[in-house]
Amino acid sequence: MGDIKQKNNRVLLHLSLIDGAGPSTVLKLLKHLYLKKYPELLHAGWMELIERQNELDLELLYNYSAADFIRYSGLSDRLALVLAQGLNDKDILNKELELASKHDIKILSFLEADYPEILKQIHNPPTVLYYQGSLFQPMAKRIGIVGSRMASTYAHDVLANLIPGLVAQGWHIVSGGAQGADTIAHEATLTVGGRTIAVLGSGLLQPYPNSNKNLFKRIVETGGTMVSPFPLMMFPDKPNFPARNRIISGLSLGCVVIQAAEKSGALITAHCALEQGRQVFAVPGPIDDDLSAGCHNLIKEGAKLVNNVNDILEEFGEKSLTERIQPACKFDEPIETDPLLACLAKPATLDELLAQTGFDIADVQNRLFSLQLDGKVRQNFAGTWERVKGL
């Protein structure tokens, strides 16, 4: 029994490494194999199929030609050829397994019992999850917290008030590891001894942003988890982040949005949460702040307004906290919420700032100009940017 499970998980990992073989394609292949052996499962749901996983040998797919994939699975000519060629390349699988072993990274396929049950229930769950740190706790209460990369001290103050109460009630905090609100959420959780999960938009061996490497290390060391659905060496790329956002919401019972502009990745996460049947919460802000617009629109659309932690707890039938936790959250060191300032712990070139923040060149130049006017950064004799001493 254990042997067939191990073999099946290796096949699923191999499929996930083939460019173009996304979760929907993998699910289509699995459904074909199930129906080939068990025609009575024609109308079975995905969860029912998972329960029958040990009755299948997915290594049968290694015998398929491109023509077989077209004939049996209804795949396009192009995708069938990509799959046949990809499965014929065992090197990509072996190299991935070697890297995972070398760096103590674990891999879960969606057929495994330890794969989070709540994530299995979303549409097209990721075929595999790579993780470092603690294994997902089956009965854990997880809540996603997302917001702008340009989050201000307002987000810091709000999360410093919300997160201690959530942690005190046993909630794990899920976010995306990005600069701004994500970083604040992770840091605030660690400060009060909570458990946090960071879902990356890159491979675990290409953690993004670089400026958060120490944070990611602390998450693992304190019992949290680093997670990614992407191959270990995959660099961050724009199409990765919507997929990352689906997992943040998919892992969580609800999602809290703080400081989000009208068009932002945080709103993508919120809409994913709605599609997945999760509760969406939004923190209001000043009406003249562009970073309030997205949250206010969510509230208009039916998201629950968050005024304090009880607004979240009560939605899940939990007892309200009668006392405000004091201090709300005191940090040993101030958390830098400006992405550029966070990247300037040491002098950096413009190209390095572009790589670390993911912003386009106009955004970086405008922000540097503004920070320079504020006396917070300067360009040194070598032409690199640095923080003004004392800031």
Protein Blocks (a to p, Z undefined) as FASTA:
>chain_A
ZZmmmmmmmmmmmmmmpghiafklmmmmmmmmmmmmmmmlmmpcfklmmmmmmmpcfklm
mmpcfklmmmmnopafklmmmmmmmmmmmmlmmmmmmmmmmnopacddfkbfklcfklmm
pghiafbacdehjdddfklccddddddfkbcfklmmmmmmmmmmmmmnopacddehighj
lmmmmmmmmmnopacddddfbdfklcccfklmmmmmmmmmnopacddfbdfklccdfklm
mmmmmmmmmmpmbdcdehiafbdfklmmmmmmmmnopacddddddfkbmklmmmmmmmmn
opacdfbfklmmmmnopacdfbdcddfbacfbacdfbfklmmmmpccdfklmmmmnopaf
klmmmmmmmmmmnopaccdfkopacddehZZ
